[in-house]
């Protein structure tokens, strides 16, 4: 079985490694996004999947638009393609190149959280469980028939980064199992029910009038990027992590109820409060909230601005 793998970010690397280990020379090419400028100096940087493919010695194809490179894909004479966070929409003429289908590793339990940013959106949505689904790709956005799925809890200690790492490992195991079924002709597919599509996430100002759980989930879902943030005392703070805590203080939402090296930074919410455990002042470095409070840059009783909606 001749396989093409299409992926781009770090999330896709474990799946690439697993397919290479299971199929070796059967992995005929890796397709990924073009190198992009990174950092203030704009250094041209290859995607993580390209770096790993080069290390493994697998040929790499980088297309600005995959649909404009049908002949290059056809020349691979591949039976099947696996996609994982590739980042481009596949057209029907791309799908038609692979007689055994195109199979996607999607980081949610479909049909929930189709589309972009399913990991962040699951945390922000307060879900207690998520997972990975292996689905056969069709023209609709993540609406194809499902082959396999595996779940994992979302812990209160998870942010988007830790959950993404765990799901990437699950996806790597699941795709090898899926390919074995496909190769044997034992792939039994299940149609999806009604679901919903989530949008990309963006840097978001925290609304502390929400419940403590909603605020905590927002902060964890947007960490380590693109961040939830808030402003108080002339400071703009990016939040890395927060946890729910009890609070009976009769003060408005957004009020700092603790700001010390001993207690850390605790902010009243519409219901309950959150303890901000890690943060990063704009233009500064990441630090614990206790270290931040030790600098006395924010006093108890300060008030975080309410976002303009």
C-alpha positions as CSV (number, residue, x, y, z in Angstrom):
1,X,0.0,0.0,0.0
2,X,1.5,3.3,-1.1
3,X,0.7,6.2,1.3
4,X,0.9,9.9,1.1
5,X,0.8,11.9,4.3
6,X,-0.3,15.5,4.4
7,X,0.2,17.6,7.6
8,X,1.9,20.7,8.8
9,X,2.2,21.5,12.6
10,X,3.7,19.7,15.5
11,X,0.4,18.0,16.2
12,X,0.8,15.9,13.0
13,X,4.4,14.8,13.7
14,X,3.5,11.7,15.9
15,X,1.1,10.4,13.2
16,X,3.8,10.8,10.6
17,X,6.3,8.9,12.8
18,X,3.8,6.1,13.5
19,X,2.9,5.6,9.8
20,X,6.6,5.6,8.9
21,X,7.4,3.0,11.6
22,X,4.5,0.8,10.5
23,X,4.8,1.1,6.7
24,X,8.4,2.3,6.0
25,X,8.9,2.5,2.3
26,X,5.2,2.4,1.7
27,X,5.2,6.1,2.8
28,X,6.0,7.5,-0.6
29,X,5.8,11.3,0.1
30,X,4.9,13.9,2.7
31,X,2.9,17.0,1.6
32,X,3.0,20.1,3.8
33,X,2.7,23.8,3.7
34,X,5.4,26.1,2.3
35,X,8.1,27.4,4.7
36,X,7.0,30.7,6.3
37,X,8.8,33.7,7.9
38,X,8.9,33.4,11.7
39,X,9.8,35.9,14.4
40,X,10.8,39.5,14.3
41,X,13.5,38.9,11.7
42,X,11.2,37.0,9.4
43,X,13.5,33.9,9.3
44,X,12.1,31.4,6.7
45,X,11.2,28.4,8.8
46,X,10.0,24.9,7.7
47,X,6.9,23.4,9.2
48,X,7.5,20.7,11.9
49,X,6.2,18.0,9.6
50,X,8.7,18.9,6.9
51,X,11.6,18.8,9.4
52,X,10.5,15.3,10.6
53,X,10.1,14.0,7.0
54,X,13.6,15.2,6.1
55,X,15.0,13.5,9.2
56,X,13.2,10.3,8.2
57,X,14.3,10.6,4.6
58,X,10.8,10.8,3.1
59,X,10.4,13.0,0.0
60,X,8.6,16.3,0.7
61,X,6.2,18.3,-1.5
62,X,5.3,21.8,-0.5
63,X,2.3,23.4,-2.3
64,X,1.0,26.9,-2.0
65,X,-2.3,25.4,-3.2
66,X,-2.6,21.6,-3.4
67,X,-5.4,21.8,-6.0
68,X,-3.0,23.4,-8.5
69,X,-0.6,20.4,-8.3
70,X,-2.7,17.5,-9.4
71,X,-0.1,16.1,-11.8
72,X,2.6,16.0,-9.1
73,X,0.3,14.1,-6.8
74,X,-0.8,11.8,-9.6
75,X,2.8,10.9,-10.4
76,X,3.1,9.4,-6.9
77,X,0.7,6.6,-7.9
78,X,-0.4,6.4,-4.2
79,X,-3.3,4.2,-3.1
80,X,-4.3,6.3,-0.1
81,X,-3.6,9.7,1.6
82,X,-3.7,10.5,5.3
83,X,-4.3,14.1,6.4
84,X,-3.7,15.6,9.8
85,X,-4.0,19.3,10.4
86,X,-2.7,20.0,6.8
87,X,-4.4,23.4,6.6
88,X,-5.8,23.3,3.0
89,X,-9.2,22.3,1.7
90,X,-9.1,19.3,-0.7
91,X,-11.0,19.5,-3.9
92,X,-12.7,16.5,-5.5
93,X,-10.0,16.1,-8.1
94,X,-7.5,15.6,-5.3
95,X,-9.8,13.1,-3.5
96,X,-10.2,11.2,-6.8
97,X,-6.4,10.5,-7.0
98,X,-6.5,7.9,-4.2
99,X,-8.4,4.7,-5.0
100,X,-8.4,3.7,-1.3
101,X,-9.5,7.1,-0.1
102,X,-8.3,10.1,1.8
103,X,-8.5,9.7,5.6
104,X,-8.3,12.5,8.1
105,X,-7.2,12.5,11.7
106,X,-9.5,15.0,13.4
107,X,-9.0,16.1,17.0
108,X,-12.6,15.9,18.3
109,X,-15.3,13.3,18.8
110,X,-17.3,14.0,15.6
111,X,-19.8,15.3,14.8
112,X,-19.0,17.8,17.6
113,X,-16.4,20.5,16.9
114,X,-16.0,20.1,13.2
115,X,-13.7,22.7,11.5
116,X,-10.9,24.7,13.0
117,X,-9.5,24.8,16.5
118,X,-11.5,21.8,17.9
119,X,-9.1,21.3,20.8
120,X,-9.2,24.9,22.1
121,X,-13.0,25.0,21.5
122,X,-13.6,21.9,23.5
123,X,-11.8,23.4,26.5
124,X,-13.5,26.8,26.1
125,X,-16.8,25.0,25.8
126,X,-16.4,23.4,29.2
127,X,-16.3,19.9,27.8
128,X,-15.2,17.1,30.2
129,X,-14.2,14.8,27.4
130,X,-12.9,14.9,23.8
131,X,-11.0,12.7,21.5
132,X,-9.8,11.8,18.0
133,X,-11.8,10.6,15.1
134,X,-10.5,8.9,11.9
135,X,-12.9,9.8,9.1
136,X,-13.0,9.4,5.4
137,X,-12.7,12.8,3.7
138,X,-15.4,14.2,1.5
139,X,-16.1,17.6,0.2
140,X,-18.0,18.8,3.3
141,X,-16.0,20.1,6.2
142,X,-15.3,17.2,8.5
143,X,-18.6,15.5,7.6
144,X,-17.3,12.3,6.1
145,X,-18.1,8.8,7.4
146,X,-16.2,7.7,10.6
147,X,-14.0,4.7,10.9
148,X,-12.5,4.9,14.4
149,X,-12.7,7.1,17.4
150,X,-11.0,7.2,20.8
151,X,-11.7,9.5,23.8
152,X,-9.8,11.1,26.6
153,X,-10.9,13.2,29.6
154,X,-10.3,16.9,29.7
155,X,-8.7,17.5,33.1
156,X,-8.9,20.8,35.0
157,X,-5.1,20.8,34.8
158,X,-5.2,20.8,31.0
159,X,-4.6,23.8,28.8
160,X,-4.7,23.6,25.0
161,X,-1.0,22.7,24.8
162,X,-1.2,19.6,27.1
163,X,-4.4,18.4,25.6
164,X,-3.1,18.8,22.1
165,X,0.0,16.7,22.9
166,X,-2.1,13.9,24.4
167,X,-4.5,13.9,21.4
168,X,-1.6,13.8,19.0
169,X,-0.4,10.6,20.5
170,X,-3.9,9.1,20.5
171,X,-4.2,10.1,16.8
172,X,-0.9,8.4,16.0
173,X,-2.0,5.1,17.5
174,X,-5.5,5.3,15.9
175,X,-4.3,6.0,12.4
176,X,-2.1,2.9,12.3
177,X,-5.0,0.8,13.5
178,X,-7.2,2.4,10.8
179,X,-4.7,1.8,8.0
180,X,-4.5,-1.9,9.0
181,X,-8.3,-2.2,8.7
182,X,-8.4,-0.4,5.4
183,X,-5.5,-2.6,4.0
184,X,-7.4,-5.8,5.1
185,X,-10.6,-4.5,3.6
186,X,-12.2,-4.5,7.0
187,X,-13.1,-0.8,7.3
188,X,-16.7,-0.5,8.5
189,X,-17.8,3.1,8.4
190,X,-20.4,5.0,10.4
191,X,-22.3,8.0,9.2
192,X,-22.2,11.1,11.3
193,X,-25.2,12.5,13.0
194,X,-26.1,16.2,13.3
195,X,-23.1,18.3,14.5
196,X,-21.7,21.7,14.6
197,X,-18.7,23.5,13.2
198,X,-16.3,25.7,15.3
199,X,-14.4,28.7,14.2
200,X,-10.7,29.6,14.7
201,X,-9.8,31.1,18.0
202,X,-8.3,34.6,18.5
203,X,-6.8,36.5,21.3
204,X,-9.7,37.4,23.6
205,X,-10.3,39.8,26.4
206,X,-11.6,38.1,29.6
207,X,-15.1,39.1,30.7
208,X,-14.9,38.4,34.5
209,X,-18.7,38.8,34.7
210,X,-18.9,35.2,33.5
211,X,-18.7,32.3,35.9
212,X,-15.4,31.2,37.3
213,X,-15.6,28.0,35.2
214,X,-16.2,29.9,32.0
215,X,-13.3,32.2,32.7
216,X,-11.0,29.4,33.6
217,X,-11.9,27.4,30.5
218,X,-11.4,30.4,28.3
219,X,-7.9,31.0,29.7
220,X,-6.9,27.4,29.5
221,X,-8.3,27.0,26.0
222,X,-6.3,29.9,24.6
223,X,-3.1,28.9,26.3
224,X,-0.3,28.7,25.1
225,X,-1.6,30.8,22.2
226,X,-3.2,33.1,21.2
227,X,-4.0,34.0,24.9
228,X,-6.8,35.4,27.0
229,X,-5.9,38.8,28.4
230,X,-7.2,41.6,30.6
231,X,-6.2,45.1,31.6
232,X,-6.0,46.7,35.0
233,X,-3.9,49.5,36.6
234,X,-2.5,50.5,33.2
235,X,-1.2,46.9,32.7
236,X,-2.1,44.4,30.0
237,X,-1.7,40.8,31.2
238,X,-1.7,37.6,29.1
239,X,-3.0,34.7,31.1
240,X,-1.3,31.3,30.9
241,X,-3.3,29.3,33.4
242,X,-6.2,29.8,35.9
243,X,-8.1,27.6,38.2
244,X,-11.5,28.0,39.9
245,X,-11.6,28.9,43.6
246,X,-14.3,29.7,46.0
247,X,-14.9,33.4,46.9
248,X,-17.6,35.0,49.1
249,X,-16.3,38.5,48.8
250,X,-19.2,41.0,48.0
251,X,-17.4,43.0,45.4
252,X,-18.0,43.6,41.6
253,X,-16.8,41.0,39.1
254,X,-13.3,41.8,37.9
255,X,-12.1,43.0,41.3
256,X,-8.8,41.7,42.5
257,X,-9.5,40.0,45.9
258,X,-6.0,38.8,46.5
259,X,-2.6,40.0,45.2
260,X,0.3,38.8,47.2
261,X,3.3,36.5,47.1
262,X,1.5,34.3,49.6
263,X,-2.0,34.2,48.0
264,X,-1.2,34.8,44.4
265,X,-3.6,36.7,42.1
266,X,-7.3,36.0,42.7
267,X,-10.0,37.8,40.7
268,X,-13.7,37.8,41.5
269,X,-16.0,36.5,38.7
270,X,-19.8,36.8,38.2
271,X,-19.9,33.5,40.1
272,X,-17.0,32.4,42.2
273,X,-13.4,33.5,41.4
274,X,-10.3,32.4,39.5
275,X,-6.8,32.1,40.8
276,X,-4.4,33.2,38.0
277,X,-1.4,31.0,38.5
278,X,0.7,32.0,35.5
279,X,0.7,35.2,33.5
280,X,2.8,37.4,31.2
281,X,2.8,41.2,31.2
282,X,2.7,42.7,27.7
283,X,6.3,42.9,26.6
284,X,7.5,40.9,29.6
285,X,8.3,37.4,30.4
286,X,6.1,34.5,31.6
287,X,6.0,34.2,35.4
288,X,4.1,32.8,38.3
289,X,1.3,35.0,39.6
290,X,3.1,34.9,43.0
291,X,6.2,36.4,41.5
292,X,4.2,39.0,39.7
293,X,2.4,40.0,42.9
294,X,5.7,40.1,44.8
295,X,6.5,43.1,42.6
296,X,3.4,44.9,43.9
297,X,2.4,45.9,40.4
298,X,-1.3,45.2,41.2
299,X,-3.0,45.8,44.5
300,X,-5.9,44.1,46.2
301,X,-9.1,46.1,45.2
302,X,-7.9,46.9,41.7
303,X,-10.4,46.3,39.0
304,X,-9.9,44.7,35.6
305,X,-11.6,46.6,32.8
306,X,-14.8,45.1,31.3
307,X,-14.3,44.3,27.6
308,X,-16.2,46.3,25.1
309,X,-18.6,43.9,23.4
